[in-house]
Amino acid sequence: MSRRKFKKPSISTVFIIGIIAAIVYAIIVTINEGDYPGYMELIQGATAPAPVVATPFVPTITPPFVNGVYVTDVEDTQYLKLVNRDFAVTTSVCHSRLTAAWPTMAAASAYVMLHETAFYALWELFSHVEGTGLGGMFIASGYRNYDEQTRLYETALDQAYVSPPGHSEHHLGLAVDILRSGGLSMRDSEEARWLRENAPRFGLILRYPEHKQDITGVPYEPWHFRYVGRVHAWYMEKQDFVLEEYIVYLRNNGVLRTEFDGKTYYIFYQLPQNDMIFVPEDLNYLISSANTGGFIVTAWR
């Protein structure tokens, strides 16, 4: 079999072809780099990163403060946290903040525990009961864990008066049941009337009034009180709000400015933006989750 001989190209021919190829490649790259940013990364097998678009931060409200900052490390008091059959407890009270009610106050047992803030408010309240001529009262129940609430719910004769586990304010340690000594009924009693009228002075509210059952979803409980803080208890009593109504009011009405106990208060509801909450830099403040997606800031000077 014969072989064909291949004629070797001249050096000048190879040189000319090389120059033409280099010019064509440079033109292609220039065109593509101009038309398609990141082209070199693409032809080398890499994935071009998507452009980063900054999301502008827009606060939900502009409170009337001279200076303010946005914080991410929020200490949640839970004083205004809404807990009911629609809104469950997501975080319970820190056990280190629980204090035994007895022997400082009359209690059903030495195991009745209260959030420390509610403890001091109730201590002050009970000290004012002395000298009123009212009969004896005691704290029947305070903080409850999930297991205890489960047992009470499953054995209750009427579950309308007992919240399902996970949906009880008692999980916060901020709610108490106050009963009369000797097993006497609280309903229509002078003790119940006195507590209802005076509890707000100490930051406590009657949580389930008789005329608000359609809102709270709980029948009248003259024994059940909840700590929310003095300025809030005062304003809720003034406006005849239960906690559900108060949170909606704050959410819909911007900044509440009010005078209380010689101080000017600014109370406002806000949704976190980029996990940040606005707080006034030049005022005292407390923050409570509302458990409805937002937080309530209470600032004062």
C-alpha positions in Angstrom: 0.0 0.0 0.0 1.4 3.3 -1.0 1.6 6.3 1.3 0.8 9.9 0.4 3.5 12.3 1.3 2.4 15.4 3.2 4.0 18.6 2.1 5.4 20.5 5.1 4.0 24.1 5.2 6.5 26.9 5.0 7.5 28.9 8.1 6.0 32.1 6.6 2.6 30.4 6.1 2.4 29.2 9.8 3.3 32.7 11.0 0.6 34.3 9.0 -2.1 31.8 10.2 -1.0 32.4 13.8 -1.4 36.1 13.5 -4.9 35.8 11.9 -6.1 33.4 14.7 -4.8 35.8 17.5 -6.7 38.8 16.0 -9.9 36.8 15.6 -9.7 35.6 19.3 -9.1 39.1 20.6 -12.1 40.4 18.6 -14.4 37.7 20.0 -13.3 38.2 23.6 -13.6 42.0 23.4 -17.1 41.7 22.0 -18.3 39.2 24.5 -16.8 40.9 27.5 -18.4 44.1 26.4 -21.8 42.5 25.9 -21.8 40.0 28.8 -20.1 41.0 32.1 -18.4 38.1 33.7 -17.8 36.4 30.3 -14.3 35.2 31.2 -15.6 33.4 34.3 -18.2 31.7 32.2 -15.9 30.5 29.5 -13.5 29.2 32.1 -16.3 27.0 33.6 -17.1 29.1 36.7 -20.6 30.4 37.6 -20.9 34.2 37.5 -22.2 35.5 40.9 -25.6 37.1 40.9 -25.6 40.9 41.5 -26.1 41.8 45.1 -29.0 44.2 45.5 -29.1 46.1 48.9 -32.5 46.1 50.5 -33.2 49.5 52.0 -34.1 49.5 55.7 -37.4 51.3 56.3 -38.6 51.6 59.9 -42.2 50.8 60.5 -42.7 54.0 62.4 -40.9 57.2 63.2 -41.2 57.8 66.9 -40.9 61.4 68.2 -37.5 61.0 69.7 -34.4 63.1 69.2 -32.0 60.1 69.1 -32.6 56.4 68.6 -30.8 53.3 67.6 -31.8 49.9 66.1 -30.9 46.9 68.3 -30.9 43.2 67.7 -30.1 42.1 71.2 -33.5 42.6 72.8 -34.3 41.7 76.5 -37.9 40.6 76.3 -39.8 41.3 79.6 -42.9 39.4 78.3 -45.0 41.8 80.4 -47.4 42.4 77.5 -47.1 39.0 75.8 -50.5 37.8 74.6 -51.1 34.2 75.5 -54.5 32.7 74.8 -56.1 29.8 72.7 -54.9 31.4 69.5 -51.4 32.5 70.6 -49.2 29.9 72.3 -46.3 30.4 74.6 -43.1 30.2 72.6 -40.7 30.8 75.4 -41.3 30.2 79.1 -40.0 32.2 82.0 -36.4 31.7 83.1 -36.5 29.7 86.2 -33.9 31.8 87.9 -36.4 34.7 87.8 -39.1 32.7 89.8 -39.6 33.4 93.4 -41.7 31.5 96.0 -44.8 33.4 97.1 -44.8 31.9 100.6 -44.0 32.8 103.3 -43.9 36.5 102.2 -47.5 36.2 101.2 -50.3 33.7 101.9 -50.2 31.0 99.4 -51.7 27.6 98.8 -48.4 25.9 99.3 -44.7 26.6 99.5 -44.5 25.5 95.8 -46.4 28.5 94.4 -43.9 30.4 92.3 -44.1 33.8 90.7 -42.0 35.9 88.2 -40.0 38.2 90.4 -41.6 41.3 89.0 -45.1 40.0 89.7 -43.9 38.8 93.1 -43.0 42.4 94.2 -46.2 43.8 92.7 -48.4 41.3 94.6 -46.4 41.8 97.8 -47.2 45.5 97.6 -50.9 44.8 96.8 -51.3 42.3 99.7 -49.7 44.8 102.1 -52.4 47.3 101.2 -55.2 44.8 101.9 -54.3 44.9 105.6 -56.5 47.4 107.4 -59.3 47.4 104.7 -61.5 45.1 106.7 -61.6 42.5 103.9 -61.4 38.8 104.6 -58.3 36.8 104.1 -57.0 36.1 100.6 -54.2 33.9 99.3 -52.4 33.1 96.1 -53.8 29.7 94.9 -51.7 29.4 91.7 -48.9 31.1 90.0 -46.3 29.7 87.5 -47.2 26.4 85.9 -45.1 24.2 83.7 -46.4 22.3 80.7 -47.0 19.1 82.6 -48.9 20.7 85.4 -51.1 22.6 82.9 -51.7 19.3 81.0 -52.9 17.6 84.2 -55.2 20.4 85.1 -56.7 20.6 81.6 -57.3 16.9 81.3 -58.9 16.6 84.8 -61.0 19.9 84.6 -64.7 19.6 85.1 -65.2 22.5 82.7 -62.3 23.1 80.3 -63.7 26.6 79.5 -62.0 27.7 82.6 -58.6 26.0 82.0 -56.4 26.8 79.0 -54.8 24.0 77.0 -51.2 23.3 77.8 -48.9 25.8 75.9 -51.7 28.4 75.9 -51.8 29.4 79.5 -50.6 32.7 80.9 -49.5 30.8 84.0 -46.5 29.6 81.9 -45.1 33.1 82.1 -45.2 33.3 85.9 -47.0 36.7 85.4 -50.5 35.4 86.1 -52.0 34.5 89.5 -55.2 33.1 90.9 -56.2 34.8 94.1 -58.9 33.2 96.2 -60.7 33.9 99.5 -59.7 32.0 102.6 -62.0 29.3 103.9 -63.2 28.2 100.5 -65.5 31.2 100.1 -66.5 32.2 96.6 -64.8 35.2 94.9 -67.8 35.9 92.7 -69.7 39.0 93.7 -67.6 39.4 96.8 -66.1 42.5 98.4 -62.7 41.0 97.9 -63.2 40.6 94.2 -64.5 44.2 93.9 -61.5 45.6 95.8 -59.0 43.6 93.7 -60.7 44.7 90.4 -60.6 48.4 91.4 -57.2 48.5 93.0 -55.0 46.0 91.1 -54.1 48.4 88.3 -52.3 50.6 91.0 -49.8 47.7 91.3 -49.5 46.9 87.6 -52.1 44.1 87.6 -55.3 43.7 85.5 -58.3 41.5 85.9 -57.6 39.4 82.8 -61.1 37.9 82.1 -63.8 40.5 82.9 -67.4 39.4 82.7 -68.3 41.8 79.8 -65.4 40.9 77.6 -65.9 37.1 77.2 -66.6 37.5 73.5 -63.1 39.0 73.1 -61.0 36.9 75.5 -62.8 33.7 74.8 -62.7 32.9 78.6 -65.7 33.1 81.0 -65.5 35.6 83.8 -62.8 34.8 86.3 -62.8 37.2 89.3 -59.7 35.5 90.7 -57.3 35.6 87.7 -55.0 38.6 87.5 -52.1 39.3 85.2 -49.1 41.6 85.6 -48.6 44.0 82.7 -46.9 47.0 84.3 -48.4 50.1 86.1 -48.7 52.5 83.1 -50.3 49.8 81.0 -52.7 48.6 83.7 -53.7 52.2 84.3 -54.3 52.9 80.7 -56.2 49.7 80.0 -58.5 50.4 82.9 -59.0 53.9 81.7 -60.0 52.7 78.2 -61.7 49.6 79.4 -59.4 47.4 77.4 -58.5 43.8 77.8 -55.0 42.8 76.6 -56.3 41.6 73.2 -57.8 45.1 72.6 -54.8 47.0 73.9 -52.4 45.3 71.6 -54.7 46.0 68.6 -55.0 49.6 69.7 -51.2 50.1 69.9 -50.7 48.3 66.6 -53.2 50.5 64.8 -52.5 53.9 66.4 -48.8 54.7 66.1 -47.2 56.2 69.2 -49.2 56.5 72.4 -48.0 59.5 74.4 -49.4 59.8 77.9 -48.6 61.3 81.2 -48.5 59.0 84.2 -47.1 59.3 87.7 -45.2 62.4 86.9 -43.5 61.0 83.8 -44.1 61.2 80.1 -44.5 57.8 78.4 -44.2 56.9 74.7 -45.7 53.5 74.0 -45.6 52.0 70.5 -45.9 48.7 68.7 -43.5 47.8 65.9 -42.7 44.9 63.7 -39.0 44.0 63.6 -37.2 45.1 60.5 -34.2 42.9 59.5 -34.4 41.5 63.1 -33.9 45.0 64.5 -36.1 47.0 67.0 -36.0 50.8 67.3 -35.3 52.0 70.8 -34.9 55.6 72.0 -31.3 56.5 72.9 -32.1 59.4 75.2 -35.0 57.7 77.2 -35.5 54.8 79.6 -37.3 51.9 77.9 -38.6 48.3 78.3 -39.4 45.9 75.4 -42.0 43.2 75.5 -42.9 40.8 72.7 -46.6 41.0 71.9 -46.6 37.4 70.6 -48.4 38.6 67.5 -45.3 39.2 65.3 -44.4 42.5 66.9 -42.9 44.1 70.0 -44.2 46.8 72.3 -41.7 49.4 73.4 -42.4 51.4 76.5 -40.2 54.5 76.8 -40.3 57.3 79.4 -38.6 60.4 80.7 
